[in-house]
Amino acid sequence: MQQRMKNDLSRLLDVQEKERRLLVLEEEQRAIPRALDAFRRRISGIENEVAAIKNSIQGLQVKRKDLDLESESKLEAVAKYQKQQFEVKTNVEYQALQKEIVNRKVENSRIEDKILEIMEQVEEKERLVKEHEDVLKGERERITVEEKKVEGEIAKLGEQIVALQVERDKLLPGISPKVLSKYQRIFKNKRDTAIVPLVDYTCGGCHMLLPPQAANNVRKLDELVICENCSRILYWADGIAKEGEAAQPVSQETAG
């Protein structure tokens, strides 16, 4: 019974070491693509700016069209009043038409100033669009390069993960089914450490002091002993290591 328990605990320690390493590798694999988030946010931000500028240009072009129509209307009025001047009979009528002509020309001049201002604004905004699009091109080229790097790193980590899973799985058949099932439930719940050493009379996981009988049961290796406080499996480091069957148990610091 003792030898079987030693074997189970020894293999569990090895399995746990590999599973903890798997957790690290899997997190690294998940984290790698996040390095591209900054690129994507920057590209998205520039794309939004370009879209906003283009919308602004469209708005200015609509105003320009409206002003062109208004200017055309003023010039048509000027031409109409100039024609009427040849038809009037009195100087008063002539002067009244001349006043209308001057007013329409002044109004048209103001419209033309607005058109010129809009043209300058459009030109400046088109320049900004060109600058932003040049930056976008560079950023997209950079992220393409980075994506290839990321794909390579993810693939490399994937190979390491598969190899480690194979090593772990080779150990599982040599562990008593009930012990393995208990370990797997605990590890899934804790997501870090399911089996921890007995350190003097304290649990290496939660660092709570154990009753003497519980500590003695751990040392006897007659049964699987679970910490009443943190529900982790306990093992006696000296008792396991003597046979040289187990991987080095985690220290008190890493067991927590």
C-alpha positions in Angstrom: 0.0 0.0 0.0 2.8 2.4 0.9 4.7 1.7 -2.3 1.6 2.2 -4.4 0.8 5.5 -2.6 4.4 6.6 -3.1 4.2 5.8 -6.8 0.9 7.7 -7.2 2.1 10.7 -5.3 5.4 10.7 -7.2 3.7 10.6 -10.5 1.2 13.2 -9.5 4.0 15.6 -8.7 5.5 15.0 -12.1 2.1 15.4 -13.7 1.4 18.6 -11.7 4.8 20.1 -12.7 4.0 19.5 -16.3 0.4 20.9 -16.0 1.6 24.0 -14.3 4.1 24.5 -17.1 1.3 23.9 -19.5 -0.7 26.7 -17.9 2.2 29.0 -18.3 2.7 28.1 -22.0 -1.0 28.4 -22.7 -1.1 31.8 -21.1 1.9 32.9 -23.1 0.2 31.6 -26.3 -2.9 33.6 -25.5 -1.0 36.7 -24.6 1.1 36.8 -27.8 -1.7 38.1 -30.1 -2.4 40.9 -27.6 0.9 42.5 -28.6 -0.8 43.3 -31.9 -3.7 45.2 -30.1 -1.7 48.4 -30.0 -1.1 48.3 -33.7 -4.8 47.5 -34.4 -6.0 50.3 -32.1 -3.6 52.8 -33.8 -4.8 51.7 -37.3 -8.4 51.9 -36.2 -7.9 55.3 -34.8 -6.3 56.6 -38.0 -9.0 55.0 -40.1 -11.6 56.8 -38.0 -9.8 60.1 -38.4 -9.6 59.6 -42.2 -13.3 58.8 -42.3 -14.2 61.9 -40.3 -12.0 64.1 -42.5 -13.6 62.7 -45.7 -17.1 63.3 -44.2 -16.1 66.8 -43.5 -14.8 67.3 -47.1 -18.2 66.0 -48.4 -20.0 68.5 -46.2 -17.8 71.3 -47.5 -18.4 70.2 -51.1 -22.1 70.3 -50.5 -21.7 73.9 -49.2 -19.6 74.8 -52.2 -22.3 73.5 -54.5 -24.9 75.5 -52.7 -22.7 78.6 -52.9 -22.0 78.1 -56.6 -25.7 78.0 -57.2 -26.2 81.1 -55.2 -23.4 82.9 -57.0 -24.9 81.9 -60.3 -28.2 83.3 -59.2 -26.5 86.6 -58.3 -24.8 86.9 -61.6 -28.0 86.1 -63.5 -29.6 88.9 -61.5 -26.8 91.3 -62.5 -27.2 90.3 -66.1 -30.9 90.8 -65.9 -30.6 94.3 -64.3 -28.0 95.3 -66.8 -30.3 94.4 -69.7 -33.2 96.3 -68.1 -31.0 99.4 -67.9 -31.2 99.7 -71.7 -35.0 99.6 -71.5 -35.8 102.1 -68.7 -37.1 105.6 -69.6 -35.9 107.6 -66.6 -32.6 108.3 -64.8 -34.3 107.3 -61.5 -35.1 103.9 -62.8 -31.7 103.6 -64.3 -30.0 104.5 -60.9 -32.3 102.1 -59.0 -31.2 99.2 -61.3 -27.6 100.3 -60.9 -28.0 100.0 -57.2 -29.4 96.5 -57.5 -26.5 95.6 -59.7 -23.9 96.9 -57.2 -25.7 95.1 -54.3 -25.8 91.8 -56.2 -22.1 92.1 -57.2 -21.2 92.8 -53.5 -23.2 89.8 -52.4 -21.6 87.7 -55.1 -18.2 88.8 -54.0 -18.9 87.7 -50.5 -20.1 84.4 -51.8 -16.9 84.0 -53.9 -14.9 84.7 -50.8 -16.7 81.9 -49.0 -16.2 79.6 -51.9 -12.4 80.4 -51.9 -12.3 79.7 -48.1 -14.1 76.4 -48.6 -11.7 75.4 -51.4 -8.7 76.2 -49.1 -10.3 74.1 -46.3 -10.9 71.2 -48.7 -7.3 71.4 -50.0 -6.0 71.3 -46.4 -8.2 68.4 -45.5 -7.3 66.4 -48.6 -3.6 67.0 -47.6 -4.4 65.6 -44.2 -6.1 62.6 -45.7 -3.1 61.9 -47.8 -0.8 62.1 -44.8 -3.0 59.8 -42.8 -3.3 57.3 -45.6 0.5 57.2 -45.9 0.8 56.5 -42.2 -1.9 53.8 -42.5 0.0 52.1 -45.3 3.1 52.0 -43.1 1.2 50.7 -40.1 -0.5 48.0 -42.1 2.8 46.8 -43.5 4.2 46.7 -40.0 1.3 44.7 -38.6 1.6 42.3 -41.5 5.2 41.6 -40.5 4.3 41.4 -36.8 1.4 39.0 -37.5 3.8 36.6 -39.3 6.1 36.8 -36.2 3.2 36.1 -33.9 2.0 33.1 -36.0 5.5 31.6 -35.7 5.7 32.2 -32.0 2.2 30.7 -31.5 3.1 27.7 -33.6 6.3 27.2 -31.6 4.5 27.3 -28.3 1.9 25.0 -29.7 4.5 22.4 -30.4 5.9 22.7 -26.9 2.4 22.4 -25.5 1.6 19.2 -27.5 5.0 17.7 -26.5 4.4 18.5 -22.8 0.8 17.1 -23.0 2.2 13.8 -24.5 4.7 13.6 -21.6 2.0 14.2 -19.1 -0.4 11.7 -20.6 2.2 9.0 -20.5 2.3 9.3 -16.7 -1.5 9.0 -16.2 -1.9 5.2 -16.7 0.5 4.6 -13.9 -1.6 6.4 -11.3 -4.5 4.8 -9.4 -7.8 5.9 -11.1 -9.4 7.1 -7.9 -6.3 9.1 -6.9 -6.0 10.5 -10.4 -9.6 11.5 -10.5 -9.3 13.3 -7.2 -6.2 15.1 -8.3 -7.8 16.2 -11.6 -10.9 17.6 -9.8 -8.7 19.6 -7.3 -6.4 20.9 -10.0 -9.3 22.0 -12.2 -10.8 23.8 -9.2 -7.6 25.4 -8.0 -6.1 26.0 -11.4 -2.6 26.1 -9.9 -1.6 23.4 -7.4 -3.5 20.3 -6.4 -0.8 18.4 -4.4 1.4 20.2 -1.9 4.1 19.2 0.6 3.7 18.8 4.4 6.0 21.4 5.8 6.7 20.5 9.4 3.0 20.4 10.6 1.7 22.9 8.1 0.0 22.6 4.7 2.4 23.7 1.9 -0.6 25.2 0.1 -2.6 27.2 2.5 0.1 27.3 5.3 -2.4 26.3 8.0 -1.3 24.2 10.9 -2.5 20.6 10.7 -3.6 18.4 13.5 -0.9 15.9 14.6 -3.0 12.9 13.5 -3.4 14.4 10.0 0.3 15.0 9.7 1.1 11.5 10.9 -1.3 10.1 8.3 0.5 12.0 5.6 3.8 10.4 6.7 2.4 6.9 6.9 1.4 6.9 3.2 -1.4 4.5 3.9 -4.1 6.7 2.3 -4.6 9.9 0.4 -4.7 12.8 2.9 -6.6 16.0 2.0 -6.0 19.3 3.8 -9.3 20.2 5.6 -8.7 23.9 5.0 -7.7 24.2 1.3 -8.8 20.7 0.0 -5.4 20.0 -1.6 -3.7 16.6 -1.5 -0.8 16.5 1.0 2.4 14.5 0.7 5.5 14.0 2.8 8.4 15.4 0.9 11.1 13.3 2.6 9.0 10.1 2.3 8.6 10.5 -1.4 12.1 11.7 -2.2 13.8 8.8 -0.5 12.9 6.4 -3.2 14.0 8.9 -5.9 10.9 8.2 -7.9 9.4 11.7 -7.9 10.3 14.9 -9.5 11.6 17.5 -7.1 8.5 18.7 -5.1 7.6 22.3 -5.2 8.9 24.5 -2.4 6.6 26.1 0.2 6.8 29.4 -1.7 5.8 27.9 -5.1 3.2 25.5 -3.6 0.9 28.4 -2.6 
